[in-house]
C-alpha cells in the first residue's frame, strides 16, 4: 500500500478564555496529518482504509488553593477511542478520516485528513458547600498522548489490520497572572511552553487498538480531591 504524507503539522498558538467562572484553553492552529493512500497490489484493491485515533494518556489536572484538585478523566479510562459521536462513522475519527475503498492499482489515491485541536475547560474557583469555602485556581496542567492508526479491513469483516501508525502529544501549564499588588488575577492567564509534537511514525505497530467503547469526549469524569468540592458557579 502506498502512503504519501501531504501535511504533518503540530498544533500551536494556545487561545485562552478566562473569567470569574471558568478557564477554557484550546489550540488555534490544530494538529494535522493529511495522507494520500493508494493500492500497490491487486489484493489491496477494495480494502476500506481510514484513520482511527486512540487517547493513550490523559492527564488534565486543575489545582486550587488549599491543595484542592480537579482531575478530568475519560469516561471509559485510557486507552480509549477518540472519534465523532456519529456511530455510523466510528471507529474512524471523523468524516475526513472515514473509511474509503481503495481503487484499482495505479488509480486515484484516497485523501485522509486528521485534524484535532484538544480543548479543556475547568472552573476557576472551587466551592465546598458544606463549609461555604471558596478556593481560586492556582494552576492547570495538561498532558495528553495519542496513537493514530491507518487501519484497513475487507468487506464484511469487523476485524482489520493496522497499516501504519503515528504518535503525537502535547503538554502545557497555565497559571493566573499577577495584578499590580502581586495578587492572582484569575481573568488573565500565563501559559507556559507549548510542548506539542508532530506526528512521529512508529516503527513497531500496535495492532490491539480501541475500535469501540466509550469515546474520549463522552461526559468525562470530574474527580475532585478531597471529596465534597465542586466548581463554583460552573459545572464540575
Residue frames as a rotation matrix with the C-alpha (Angstrom) as fourth column:
UNK 1
0.581 0.814 0.000 0.00
0.814 -0.581 0.000 0.00
0.000 0.000 -1.000 0.00
UNK 2
-0.414 -0.719 0.559 1.37
0.718 -0.635 -0.285 3.40
0.560 0.284 0.779 -0.99
UNK 3
0.604 0.546 -0.581 1.07
0.792 -0.491 0.362 6.13
-0.088 -0.679 -0.729 1.65
UNK 4
-0.336 -0.668 0.664 2.20
0.673 -0.663 -0.327 9.69
0.659 0.337 0.672 0.91
UNK 5
-0.036 0.256 -0.966 2.23
0.884 -0.443 -0.151 12.32
-0.466 -0.859 -0.210 3.67
UNK 6
0.198 0.223 0.954 0.80
0.741 -0.671 0.003 15.60
0.641 0.707 -0.298 2.35
UNK 7
0.082 -0.135 0.987 0.93
-0.429 -0.899 -0.087 17.58
0.899 -0.417 -0.132 5.59
UNK 8
0.167 -0.084 -0.982 2.26
0.830 0.549 0.094 16.89
0.532 -0.831 0.161 9.10
UNK 9
-0.205 -0.119 0.972 1.55
-0.117 -0.982 -0.145 19.92
0.972 -0.143 0.187 11.30
UNK 10
-0.532 0.016 -0.847 1.82
0.804 0.325 -0.499 20.23
0.267 -0.946 -0.186 15.06
UNK 11
0.528 0.830 0.181 -0.67
0.683 -0.542 0.490 22.36
0.505 -0.135 -0.852 16.92
UNK 12
-0.630 -0.701 -0.335 0.34
0.767 -0.495 -0.408 25.72
0.120 -0.514 0.849 18.34
UNK 13
-0.797 0.262 0.544 -0.90
-0.212 -0.965 0.155 29.15
0.566 0.008 0.825 19.46
UNK 14
-0.560 0.581 -0.591 -2.96
0.811 0.528 -0.250 28.38
0.167 -0.619 -0.767 22.56
UNK 15
-0.351 0.571 0.742 -6.07
-0.149 -0.817 0.557 30.52
0.925 0.085 0.372 22.94
UNK 16
-0.813 0.085 -0.576 -7.20
0.574 0.281 -0.769 31.25
0.097 -0.956 -0.277 26.50
UNK 17
-0.118 0.814 0.568 -10.58
-0.095 -0.579 0.810 32.36
0.988 0.042 0.145 27.72
UNK 18
-0.651 -0.172 -0.740 -10.88
0.681 0.301 -0.668 33.23
0.337 -0.938 -0.079 31.38
UNK 19
-0.122 0.658 0.743 -13.37
-0.225 -0.747 0.625 34.86
0.967 -0.091 0.239 33.66
UNK 20
-0.269 0.084 0.960 -14.89
-0.949 -0.192 -0.249 34.80
0.164 -0.978 0.131 37.11
UNK 21
0.531 0.690 0.491 -16.33
-0.757 0.647 -0.091 31.34
-0.381 -0.324 0.866 36.50
UNK 22
0.830 -0.140 0.540 -14.13
0.266 0.950 -0.162 29.29
-0.491 0.279 0.826 34.20
UNK 23
-0.168 -0.864 -0.474 -10.92
-0.622 -0.280 0.731 28.80
-0.764 0.418 -0.491 32.25
UNK 24
0.826 0.371 0.425 -11.00
0.103 0.641 -0.760 27.47
-0.555 0.672 0.491 28.70
UNK 25
-0.126 -0.941 -0.316 -7.90
-0.557 -0.197 0.807 26.51
-0.821 0.277 -0.499 26.71
UNK 26
0.705 0.267 0.657 -7.69
0.352 0.672 -0.651 25.39
-0.616 0.691 0.380 23.07
UNK 27
-0.436 -0.898 0.064 -5.15
0.429 -0.145 0.892 25.50
-0.791 0.416 0.448 20.26
UNK 28
0.209 0.444 -0.871 -5.79
-0.522 -0.703 -0.484 27.99
-0.827 0.556 0.085 17.44
UNK 29
0.009 -0.320 -0.947 -3.77
-0.973 0.216 -0.082 26.01
0.231 0.922 -0.310 14.91
UNK 30
0.749 0.481 0.456 -4.77
-0.612 0.765 0.198 22.32
-0.254 -0.427 0.868 15.01
UNK 31
-0.376 -0.737 0.561 -2.77
-0.378 0.675 0.633 19.12
-0.846 0.026 -0.533 14.83
UNK 32
0.620 0.582 -0.526 -2.98
-0.696 0.100 -0.711 17.85
-0.361 0.807 0.467 11.24
UNK 33
-0.586 -0.696 0.414 -1.89
-0.204 0.622 0.756 14.74
-0.784 0.359 -0.507 9.38
UNK 34
0.505 0.716 -0.483 -3.02
-0.647 -0.056 -0.760 14.50
-0.571 0.696 0.435 5.77
UNK 35
-0.468 -0.640 0.609 -2.33
-0.155 0.739 0.656 11.39
-0.870 0.213 -0.445 3.68
UNK 36
0.215 0.466 -0.858 -2.83
-0.976 0.121 -0.178 10.10
0.021 0.876 0.482 0.14
UNK 37
-0.325 -0.234 0.916 -3.36
-0.434 0.898 0.075 6.33
-0.840 -0.373 -0.394 0.16
UNK 38
0.317 0.406 -0.857 -3.46
-0.948 0.146 -0.281 4.07
0.011 0.902 0.431 -2.90
UNK 39
0.808 0.046 0.587 -3.27
-0.126 0.987 0.096 0.39
-0.575 -0.152 0.804 -3.80
UNK 40
-0.065 -0.888 -0.455 0.04
-0.943 -0.095 0.319 -1.06
-0.327 0.450 -0.831 -4.99
UNK 41
-0.969 -0.222 0.105 -1.11
-0.192 0.952 0.237 -4.70
-0.153 0.210 -0.966 -5.22
UNK 42
-0.524 0.809 -0.266 -4.24
-0.268 0.140 0.953 -6.34
0.809 0.571 0.143 -6.58
UNK 43
-0.211 0.465 -0.860 -5.15
0.751 0.640 0.162 -7.85
0.626 -0.612 -0.484 -3.20
UNK 44
-0.794 -0.063 -0.604 -5.33
0.482 -0.672 -0.563 -4.33
-0.371 -0.738 0.564 -1.74
UNK 45
-0.844 0.529 0.093 -8.00
-0.274 -0.573 0.772 -3.19
0.462 0.626 0.629 -4.21
UNK 46
0.054 0.973 -0.225 -11.38
0.034 0.223 0.974 -2.91
0.998 -0.060 -0.021 -2.47
UNK 47
-0.356 -0.227 -0.906 -9.95
0.890 0.212 -0.403 -2.64
0.283 -0.951 0.126 1.04
UNK 48
0.708 0.552 0.440 -11.61
0.317 -0.806 0.501 0.01
0.631 -0.215 -0.746 3.20
UNK 49
-0.291 -0.873 -0.391 -8.98
0.879 -0.082 -0.470 2.26
0.379 -0.480 0.791 4.79
UNK 50
0.603 0.458 0.654 -9.34
0.143 -0.868 0.476 5.11
0.785 -0.194 -0.588 7.25
UNK 51
-0.505 -0.805 0.313 -7.79
-0.102 -0.304 -0.947 6.80
0.857 -0.510 0.071 10.27
UNK 52
0.620 0.614 -0.488 -8.53
0.382 0.307 0.872 5.63
0.685 -0.727 -0.044 13.82
UNK 53
-0.255 -0.718 0.648 -7.29
-0.323 -0.568 -0.757 7.62
0.911 -0.402 -0.088 16.81
UNK 54
0.456 0.295 -0.839 -6.85
0.674 0.501 0.543 6.45
0.581 -0.813 0.029 20.41
UNK 55
0.435 -0.348 0.830 -6.11
-0.682 -0.730 0.051 8.54
0.588 -0.589 -0.555 23.51
UNK 56
0.293 -0.408 -0.865 -3.42
0.357 0.886 -0.297 6.60
0.887 -0.222 0.405 25.37
UNK 57
-0.550 -0.388 -0.740 -2.54
0.834 -0.201 -0.514 9.12
0.051 -0.900 0.434 28.11
UNK 58
0.112 0.589 0.800 -4.82
0.283 -0.791 0.542 11.81
0.952 0.166 -0.256 29.51
UNK 59
-0.224 -0.288 -0.931 -3.59
0.975 -0.060 -0.215 13.83
0.006 -0.956 0.294 32.48
UNK 60
-0.283 0.253 0.925 -5.62
0.215 -0.923 0.318 17.03
0.935 0.289 0.207 32.95
UNK 61
-0.002 0.155 -0.988 -5.48
0.984 0.176 0.026 18.45
0.178 -0.972 -0.153 36.46
UNK 62
0.181 0.108 0.977 -6.62
-0.014 -0.994 0.112 21.79
0.983 -0.034 -0.178 37.87
UNK 63
-0.332 -0.361 -0.871 -5.08
0.872 0.233 -0.429 22.72
0.358 -0.903 0.237 41.24
UNK 64
0.466 0.569 0.677 -6.76
0.147 -0.805 0.575 25.17
0.872 -0.169 -0.459 43.60
UNK 65
-0.338 -0.546 0.767 -5.60
-0.661 -0.443 -0.606 26.88
0.670 -0.711 -0.211 46.80
UNK 66
0.143 0.355 0.924 -5.69
-0.946 0.324 0.021 24.60
-0.292 -0.877 0.382 49.81
UNK 67
-0.820 -0.567 0.078 -4.37
-0.496 0.772 0.397 21.68
-0.285 0.287 -0.915 47.74
UNK 68
0.206 0.920 0.334 -7.79
-0.183 0.372 -0.910 21.05
-0.961 0.126 0.245 46.17
UNK 69
-0.813 -0.542 -0.214 -7.56
-0.337 0.139 0.931 19.23
-0.475 0.829 -0.296 42.84
UNK 70
0.457 0.889 -0.023 -9.88
-0.474 0.222 -0.852 18.50
-0.752 0.400 0.523 39.93
UNK 71
-0.729 -0.649 0.220 -8.94
-0.192 0.502 0.843 15.70
-0.657 0.572 -0.490 37.50
UNK 72
0.286 0.764 -0.578 -10.70
-0.871 -0.044 -0.489 15.33
-0.399 0.643 0.654 34.16
UNK 73
-0.634 -0.491 0.598 -10.77
-0.335 0.871 0.360 11.63
-0.697 0.028 -0.716 33.26
UNK 74
-0.599 0.435 -0.673 -12.15
-0.678 0.171 0.715 10.00
0.426 0.884 0.192 30.08
UNK 75
0.241 0.860 0.449 -15.36
-0.970 0.198 0.141 8.14
0.032 -0.470 0.882 30.98
UNK 76
0.957 0.147 -0.251 -14.03
-0.174 0.980 -0.092 4.74
0.232 0.132 0.964 29.93
UNK 77
0.533 -0.842 0.080 -10.46
0.033 0.115 0.993 5.34
-0.845 -0.527 0.089 31.07
UNK 78
0.467 -0.475 -0.745 -7.49
-0.884 -0.278 -0.376 5.08
-0.028 0.835 -0.550 28.73
UNK 79
-0.974 -0.194 -0.112 -6.71
-0.007 -0.473 0.881 3.89
-0.224 0.859 0.460 26.17
UNK 80
-0.040 0.997 0.064 -9.99
0.345 0.074 -0.936 4.91
-0.938 -0.016 -0.347 24.57
UNK 81
-0.169 0.102 0.980 -11.39
0.986 0.013 0.168 5.62
0.004 0.995 -0.102 21.14
UNK 82
-0.442 0.005 -0.897 -11.19
0.124 -0.990 -0.066 9.27
-0.888 -0.141 0.437 20.08
UNK 83
-0.818 0.237 0.524 -13.91
0.571 0.214 0.793 9.72
0.076 0.948 -0.310 17.50
UNK 84
-0.698 0.677 0.232 -17.03
-0.526 -0.705 0.476 11.56
0.486 0.210 0.849 16.41
UNK 85
-0.587 0.582 0.562 -20.25
-0.469 0.321 -0.823 10.75
-0.660 -0.747 0.085 18.28
UNK 86
0.292 0.670 -0.682 -21.75
-0.952 0.138 -0.272 9.65
-0.088 0.729 0.678 14.94
UNK 87
0.083 -0.250 0.965 -21.74
-0.389 0.883 0.263 5.87
-0.917 -0.397 -0.024 15.31
UNK 88
0.914 0.280 0.295 -22.13
0.154 0.432 -0.888 5.41
-0.376 0.857 0.352 11.55
UNK 89
0.682 -0.730 -0.042 -18.61
-0.485 -0.408 -0.773 6.85
0.548 0.548 -0.633 11.13
UNK 90
0.244 -0.600 0.762 -16.92
-0.890 0.174 0.422 5.14
-0.386 -0.781 -0.491 14.08
UNK 91
0.565 -0.499 -0.657 -14.30
0.744 -0.037 0.667 3.81
-0.357 -0.866 0.350 14.63
UNK 92
-0.140 -0.669 0.730 -12.90
0.876 -0.427 -0.224 6.45
0.461 0.608 0.646 12.28
UNK 93
-0.744 -0.311 -0.592 -12.05
0.623 -0.644 -0.444 9.83
-0.243 -0.699 0.673 13.81
UNK 94
-0.133 0.755 -0.643 -14.46
-0.146 -0.656 -0.740 11.90
-0.980 -0.004 0.197 11.70
UNK 95
0.806 0.583 0.101 -15.78
0.018 0.146 -0.989 12.36
-0.591 0.799 0.108 8.16
UNK 96
0.620 -0.627 -0.472 -12.37
-0.776 -0.399 -0.489 13.33
0.118 0.669 -0.734 6.74
UNK 97
-0.501 -0.793 0.346 -10.86
-0.840 0.541 0.024 10.16
-0.207 -0.278 -0.938 8.23
UNK 98
0.336 0.801 0.496 -13.77
-0.645 0.579 -0.498 7.90
-0.686 -0.152 0.712 7.35
UNK 99
-0.340 -0.506 0.793 -13.04
0.091 0.821 0.563 4.59
-0.936 0.263 -0.233 5.66
UNK 100
0.437 0.388 -0.811 -12.97
-0.784 -0.278 -0.555 4.59
-0.441 0.879 0.182 1.86
UNK 101
0.738 -0.113 0.665 -12.35
0.260 0.957 -0.126 1.79
-0.622 0.266 0.736 -0.62
UNK 102
-0.278 -0.905 -0.321 -9.03
-0.264 -0.249 0.932 1.62
-0.924 0.344 -0.170 -2.45
UNK 103
0.695 0.511 -0.506 -9.42
-0.573 -0.031 -0.819 1.79
-0.434 0.859 0.271 -6.21
UNK 104
0.950 -0.305 0.068 -7.52
0.280 0.736 -0.617 -0.07
0.138 0.605 0.784 -8.91
UNK 105
0.221 -0.957 -0.189 -3.73
0.735 0.036 0.678 -0.30
-0.641 -0.289 0.711 -8.75
UNK 106
-0.756 -0.565 0.332 -2.42
0.649 -0.580 0.493 3.00
-0.086 0.588 0.805 -10.05
UNK 107
0.090 0.898 0.430 -5.82
0.810 -0.318 0.493 4.60
0.580 0.304 -0.756 -9.57
UNK 108
0.093 0.026 0.995 -6.76
-0.214 -0.976 0.045 7.85
0.972 -0.217 -0.085 -7.87
UNK 109
-0.757 -0.440 -0.483 -5.49
0.355 0.344 -0.869 7.91
0.548 -0.830 -0.104 -4.25
UNK 110
0.453 0.842 -0.294 -7.75
0.684 -0.116 0.720 8.35
0.572 -0.527 -0.628 -1.23
UNK 111
-0.430 -0.535 0.728 -7.17
-0.090 -0.777 -0.624 11.55
0.899 -0.333 0.286 0.74
UNK 112
0.451 0.478 -0.754 -7.47
0.721 0.302 0.623 11.15
0.526 -0.825 -0.209 4.53
UNK 113
-0.349 -0.539 0.767 -7.01
-0.019 -0.814 -0.581 14.10
0.937 -0.217 0.274 6.88
UNK 114
0.241 0.317 -0.917 -6.95
0.917 0.235 0.322 14.02
0.317 -0.919 -0.234 10.68
UNK 115
-0.393 -0.284 0.875 -7.35
0.035 -0.955 -0.294 17.45
0.919 -0.084 0.386 12.27
UNK 116
0.345 0.437 -0.830 -7.55
0.806 0.316 0.501 17.75
0.481 -0.842 -0.243 16.05
UNK 117
-0.389 -0.412 0.824 -7.47
-0.118 -0.865 -0.488 20.67
0.914 -0.286 0.288 18.46
UNK 118
-0.106 0.377 -0.920 -7.99
0.821 0.555 0.133 19.38
0.561 -0.741 -0.369 22.02
UNK 119
-0.217 0.101 0.971 -9.52
-0.338 -0.941 0.022 21.81
0.916 -0.323 0.238 24.48
UNK 120
-0.434 0.095 -0.896 -10.08
0.782 0.533 -0.322 21.80
0.447 -0.841 -0.306 28.23
UNK 121
-0.125 0.497 0.859 -12.49
-0.264 -0.851 0.454 23.73
0.957 -0.170 0.237 30.41
UNK 122
-0.343 -0.032 -0.939 -12.44
0.815 0.486 -0.315 23.96
0.466 -0.873 -0.141 34.21
UNK 123
0.793 0.608 -0.039 -13.97
0.509 -0.626 0.591 26.09
0.334 -0.488 -0.806 36.94
UNK 124
-0.015 -0.827 0.562 -11.76
0.074 -0.562 -0.824 28.99
0.997 0.029 0.070 38.00
UNK 125
-0.423 -0.095 0.901 -12.95
-0.857 -0.282 -0.432 28.61
0.295 -0.955 0.038 41.61
UNK 126
-0.557 0.234 -0.797 -13.67
0.275 0.957 0.089 25.57
0.783 -0.170 -0.598 43.75
UNK 127
-0.231 0.605 0.762 -16.52
-0.811 -0.553 0.193 25.56
0.538 -0.573 0.619 46.23
UNK 128
-0.838 0.037 -0.544 -17.23
0.300 0.864 -0.404 23.38
0.455 -0.502 -0.736 49.28
UNK 129
-0.146 0.891 0.431 -20.93
-0.178 -0.452 0.874 23.78
0.973 0.051 0.225 50.02
UNK 130
0.434 0.337 -0.835 -20.77
0.667 0.503 0.550 22.12
0.606 -0.796 -0.007 53.46
UNK 131
-0.041 -0.559 -0.828 -18.25
0.930 -0.325 0.173 24.65
-0.366 -0.763 0.533 54.77
UNK 132
0.908 0.417 0.046 -19.09
0.390 -0.797 -0.462 27.53
-0.156 0.437 -0.886 52.36
UNK 133
0.154 -0.945 -0.288 -15.39
0.069 -0.280 0.957 27.66
-0.986 -0.167 0.022 51.46
UNK 134
0.994 0.110 0.026 -14.14
0.040 -0.130 -0.991 29.04
-0.105 0.985 -0.133 48.14
UNK 135
0.155 -0.987 0.029 -10.68
0.200 0.061 0.978 28.44
-0.967 -0.146 0.207 46.68
UNK 136
0.637 0.044 -0.770 -9.25
-0.648 -0.512 -0.565 30.04
-0.419 0.858 -0.297 43.50
UNK 137
0.922 -0.342 0.184 -7.43
0.386 0.768 -0.511 28.06
0.034 0.542 0.840 40.83
UNK 138
0.524 -0.814 -0.252 -3.64
-0.342 -0.472 0.813 28.22
-0.780 -0.339 -0.525 41.03
UNK 139
-0.575 -0.747 -0.335 -2.57
-0.652 0.171 0.738 26.02
-0.494 0.643 -0.586 38.11
UNK 140
0.734 0.674 0.083 -3.89
-0.465 0.588 -0.661 23.98
-0.495 0.447 0.745 35.20
UNK 141
-0.447 -0.893 0.049 -1.65
-0.645 0.360 0.674 21.16
-0.620 0.269 -0.737 33.97
UNK 142
0.713 0.699 -0.056 -2.47
-0.500 0.451 -0.739 19.27
-0.491 0.555 0.671 30.77
UNK 143
-0.534 -0.823 -0.191 -0.68
-0.748 0.355 0.561 16.35
-0.394 0.443 -0.805 29.13
UNK 144
0.569 0.724 0.390 -2.16
-0.390 0.655 -0.647 14.00
-0.724 0.216 0.655 26.55
UNK 145
-0.652 -0.750 -0.113 -0.73
-0.524 0.338 0.782 11.38
-0.548 0.569 -0.613 24.19
UNK 146
0.468 0.862 -0.196 -2.37
-0.655 0.190 -0.731 9.91
-0.593 0.471 0.653 21.11
UNK 147
-0.633 -0.543 0.552 -1.96
0.018 0.703 0.711 6.98
-0.774 0.460 -0.435 18.73
UNK 148
0.250 0.668 -0.701 -3.22
-0.756 -0.317 -0.573 7.48
-0.605 0.673 0.426 15.17
UNK 149
-0.440 -0.359 0.823 -3.59
0.058 0.904 0.424 4.37
-0.896 0.234 -0.377 13.02
UNK 150
-0.302 0.331 -0.894 -4.10
-0.953 -0.092 0.288 3.87
0.013 0.939 0.344 9.30
UNK 151
-0.503 0.265 0.822 -6.49
-0.303 0.837 -0.455 0.91
-0.809 -0.478 -0.341 9.55
UNK 152
-0.493 0.281 -0.823 -7.75
-0.844 0.076 0.531 -1.35
0.212 0.957 0.200 6.77
UNK 153
-0.450 0.386 0.806 -10.39
-0.245 0.814 -0.526 -4.07
-0.859 -0.434 -0.272 6.54
UNK 154
-0.986 0.166 0.019 -12.11
0.083 0.393 0.916 -6.23
0.144 0.904 -0.401 3.95
UNK 155
-0.350 0.934 0.077 -15.83
-0.773 -0.334 0.539 -6.01
0.529 0.129 0.839 3.17
UNK 156
0.506 0.714 -0.484 -17.99
-0.289 0.669 0.685 -7.94
0.813 -0.206 0.545 5.61
UNK 157
0.004 -0.582 -0.813 -15.27
0.748 0.541 -0.383 -8.15
0.663 -0.607 0.438 8.23
UNK 158
0.949 0.288 0.124 -15.18
0.120 -0.700 0.704 -6.36
0.290 -0.654 -0.699 11.56
UNK 159
0.526 -0.839 -0.141 -11.54
0.360 0.069 0.931 -7.15
-0.771 -0.540 0.338 12.26
UNK 160
0.960 -0.272 0.063 -8.95
-0.064 -0.435 -0.898 -5.18
0.272 0.859 -0.435 10.36
UNK 161
0.365 -0.913 -0.180 -5.23
0.930 0.349 0.113 -4.58
-0.041 -0.209 0.977 10.34
UNK 162
0.719 -0.244 -0.650 -3.08
-0.016 -0.942 0.335 -1.56
-0.694 -0.231 -0.681 11.17
UNK 163
0.770 -0.427 0.474 -1.00
0.576 0.145 -0.805 -0.49
0.275 0.893 0.357 8.14
UNK 164
-0.363 -0.850 0.382 0.87
0.445 -0.519 -0.730 2.47
0.818 -0.095 0.567 9.65
UNK 165
0.597 0.530 -0.602 0.81
0.782 -0.216 0.585 4.37
0.180 -0.820 -0.543 12.95
UNK 166
-0.237 -0.616 0.751 1.85
0.222 -0.787 -0.575 7.74
0.946 0.030 0.324 14.29
UNK 167
0.082 0.178 -0.981 2.26
0.997 0.000 0.083 9.03
0.015 -0.984 -0.177 17.84
UNK 168
-0.320 -0.230 0.919 1.78
0.224 -0.961 -0.163 12.62
0.921 0.154 0.359 18.93
UNK 169
0.040 0.277 -0.960 1.35
0.994 0.082 0.065 14.50
0.097 -0.957 -0.272 22.18
UNK 170
-0.033 -0.111 0.993 1.04
0.092 -0.990 -0.107 17.90
0.995 0.088 0.043 23.79
UNK 171
0.151 0.061 -0.987 1.52
0.978 0.138 0.158 19.39
0.146 -0.989 -0.039 27.24
UNK 172
-0.345 -0.291 0.892 1.36
0.140 -0.956 -0.257 22.80
0.928 0.036 0.371 28.86
UNK 173
-0.304 0.277 -0.911 0.70
0.949 0.006 -0.315 24.58
-0.082 -0.961 -0.265 32.15
UNK 174
-0.124 0.318 0.940 -1.32
0.270 -0.901 0.340 27.73
0.955 0.296 0.026 32.80
UNK 175
-0.406 -0.038 -0.913 -1.32
0.912 -0.074 -0.403 29.91
-0.052 -0.997 0.065 35.90
UNK 176
0.741 0.670 -0.051 -3.06
0.669 -0.743 -0.035 33.15
-0.061 -0.009 -0.998 36.89
UNK 177
-0.054 -0.687 0.724 -1.27
0.460 -0.661 -0.593 36.38
0.886 0.301 0.352 36.10
UNK 178
-0.295 -0.110 -0.949 -0.47
0.937 -0.229 -0.265 38.80
-0.188 -0.967 0.170 38.92
UNK 179
0.735 0.525 0.430 -2.05
0.575 -0.818 0.015 42.21
0.360 0.236 -0.903 39.40
UNK 180
0.278 -0.657 0.701 -0.10
-0.147 -0.750 -0.645 45.31
0.949 0.076 -0.306 40.41
UNK 181
0.366 -0.084 0.927 -0.24
-0.920 -0.181 0.347 44.25
0.139 -0.980 -0.144 44.05
UNK 182
-0.670 -0.726 -0.158 1.06
-0.712 0.688 -0.141 40.79
0.211 0.018 -0.977 43.25
UNK 183
-0.271 0.663 0.698 -2.29
-0.459 0.548 -0.699 39.07
-0.846 -0.510 0.156 43.80
UNK 184
-0.765 -0.005 0.644 -3.56
0.445 0.719 0.534 36.39
-0.466 0.695 -0.547 41.39
UNK 185
-0.386 0.645 -0.660 -5.68
-0.749 -0.636 -0.184 37.72
-0.538 0.424 0.728 38.54
UNK 186
-0.337 0.292 0.895 -8.00
0.181 0.953 -0.242 34.87
-0.924 0.081 -0.374 37.53
UNK 187
0.720 0.689 -0.089 -9.18
0.085 -0.215 -0.973 36.74
-0.689 0.693 -0.213 34.45
UNK 188
0.629 -0.591 -0.506 -5.71
-0.758 -0.320 -0.568 36.81
0.174 0.741 -0.649 32.88
UNK 189
0.922 -0.210 0.325 -3.66
0.098 0.939 0.329 33.67
-0.375 -0.272 0.886 32.26
UNK 190
0.114 -0.936 -0.334 0.02
-0.958 -0.193 0.212 32.97
-0.263 0.295 -0.919 31.78
UNK 191
0.970 0.229 0.086 0.64
-0.187 0.921 -0.342 29.92
-0.158 0.315 0.936 29.58
UNK 192
0.184 -0.958 0.222 3.96
-0.324 0.155 0.933 28.11
-0.928 -0.243 -0.282 29.68
UNK 193
-0.654 -0.581 -0.485 5.82
-0.644 0.090 0.760 26.49
-0.398 0.809 -0.433 26.80
UNK 194
0.548 0.792 -0.270 3.81
-0.804 0.409 -0.431 24.67
-0.231 0.453 0.861 24.13
UNK 195
-0.510 -0.757 0.409 5.18
-0.634 0.652 0.416 21.13
-0.581 -0.047 -0.812 24.26
UNK 196
0.664 0.740 0.106 3.31
-0.395 0.468 -0.791 19.81
-0.635 0.483 0.603 21.23
UNK 197
-0.459 -0.825 0.330 4.93
-0.144 0.436 0.888 17.33
-0.876 0.360 -0.319 18.84
UNK 198
-0.221 0.319 -0.922 4.47
-0.972 0.003 0.234 16.50
0.077 0.948 0.309 15.19
UNK 199
0.868 0.470 0.160 3.18
-0.464 0.883 -0.074 13.07
-0.176 -0.010 0.984 14.24
UNK 200
-0.270 -0.963 0.008 6.04
-0.938 0.265 0.222 10.56
-0.216 0.053 -0.975 14.61
UNK 201
0.420 0.448 -0.789 5.69
-0.694 0.719 0.039 7.28
0.585 0.531 0.613 12.73
UNK 202
0.430 -0.197 0.881 6.01
-0.705 0.536 0.464 4.14
-0.564 -0.821 0.091 14.87
UNK 203
-0.432 -0.663 -0.612 8.49
-0.880 0.457 0.127 1.50
0.195 0.593 -0.781 13.76
UNK 204
-0.977 0.136 -0.162 6.68
0.173 0.956 -0.239 -1.24
0.122 -0.261 -0.957 15.71
UNK 205
-0.465 0.872 0.155 2.93
-0.433 -0.377 0.819 -1.36
0.772 0.314 0.552 15.09
UNK 206
-0.855 0.369 0.364 0.34
-0.259 0.303 -0.917 -1.83
-0.449 -0.878 -0.164 17.84
UNK 207
-0.804 0.565 -0.187 -2.45
0.028 0.350 0.936 -3.98
0.594 0.748 -0.297 16.37
UNK 208
-0.264 0.713 -0.649 -4.58
0.936 0.353 0.008 -4.07
0.235 -0.605 -0.761 19.54
UNK 209
-0.971 -0.017 0.240 -6.21
-0.003 -0.997 -0.081 -0.65
0.241 -0.080 0.967 19.24
UNK 210
-0.540 0.827 -0.153 -9.52
0.265 -0.005 -0.964 0.57
-0.799 -0.561 -0.217 20.61
UNK 211
-0.938 0.269 0.219 -12.26
0.196 -0.110 0.975 0.43
0.286 0.957 0.050 17.97
UNK 212
0.057 0.996 0.074 -15.32
0.252 -0.086 0.964 0.81
0.966 -0.037 -0.256 20.21
UNK 213
-0.158 -0.042 -0.987 -16.41
0.982 0.102 -0.161 1.60
0.107 -0.994 0.025 23.75
UNK 214
0.672 0.397 -0.625 -16.70
0.551 -0.832 0.065 5.00
-0.494 -0.388 -0.778 25.42
UNK 215
0.357 -0.544 0.759 -15.23
0.708 -0.373 -0.600 7.76
0.610 0.751 0.252 23.28
UNK 216
-0.526 -0.788 -0.320 -12.80
0.797 -0.326 -0.509 10.33
0.296 -0.523 0.799 24.69
UNK 217
-0.869 0.163 0.466 -15.22
-0.158 -0.986 0.050 13.29
0.468 -0.030 0.883 24.59
UNK 218
-0.021 0.957 -0.291 -18.20
0.125 0.291 0.949 11.47
0.992 -0.016 -0.125 26.16
UNK 219
0.775 0.505 0.379 -19.04
-0.250 -0.305 0.919 13.05
0.580 -0.807 -0.110 29.55
UNK 220
-0.203 -0.931 -0.304 -15.58
0.071 0.295 -0.953 12.98
0.977 -0.215 0.006 31.12
UNK 221
0.491 0.297 -0.819 -15.45
0.784 0.260 0.564 12.22
0.380 -0.919 -0.105 34.84
UNK 222
0.140 -0.412 0.900 -14.73
-0.299 -0.884 -0.359 15.27
0.944 -0.219 -0.247 37.02
UNK 223
0.442 -0.081 -0.893 -12.96
0.679 0.681 0.274 13.85
0.586 -0.728 0.356 40.06
UNK 224
0.458 -0.217 0.862 -12.45
-0.454 -0.891 0.017 16.23
0.764 -0.399 -0.507 42.97
UNK 225
0.296 -0.431 -0.852 -9.93
0.777 0.628 -0.047 15.64
0.555 -0.648 0.521 45.75
UNK 226
-0.950 0.236 0.204 -10.64
0.026 0.711 -0.702 15.87
-0.311 -0.662 -0.682 48.64
UNK 227
-0.501 0.844 0.192 -14.28
0.766 0.329 0.552 14.84
0.402 0.424 -0.812 48.22
UNK 228
0.094 0.685 -0.723 -17.01
0.876 -0.402 -0.268 17.42
-0.474 -0.608 -0.637 48.72
UNK 229
-0.472 -0.320 -0.821 -15.65
-0.053 -0.920 0.389 20.09
-0.880 0.227 0.418 46.39
UNK 230
0.252 0.537 0.805 -17.26
0.875 0.230 -0.427 21.27
-0.414 0.812 -0.412 43.15
UNK 231
-0.590 -0.445 0.674 -16.96
0.737 -0.638 0.223 24.03
0.331 0.628 0.705 40.57
UNK 232
-0.459 0.388 -0.799 -18.05
0.440 -0.682 -0.584 27.44
-0.772 -0.619 0.142 41.82
UNK 233
0.162 0.662 -0.732 -20.88
-0.411 -0.629 -0.660 28.76
-0.897 0.408 0.170 39.57
UNK 234
-0.061 -0.252 -0.966 -19.73
-0.993 0.111 0.034 26.31
0.099 0.961 -0.257 36.86
UNK 235
0.879 0.439 -0.184 -20.49
-0.429 0.898 0.096 22.63
0.207 -0.006 0.978 36.14
UNK 236
0.113 -0.861 -0.497 -17.97
-0.117 0.485 -0.867 20.26
0.987 0.156 -0.046 37.61
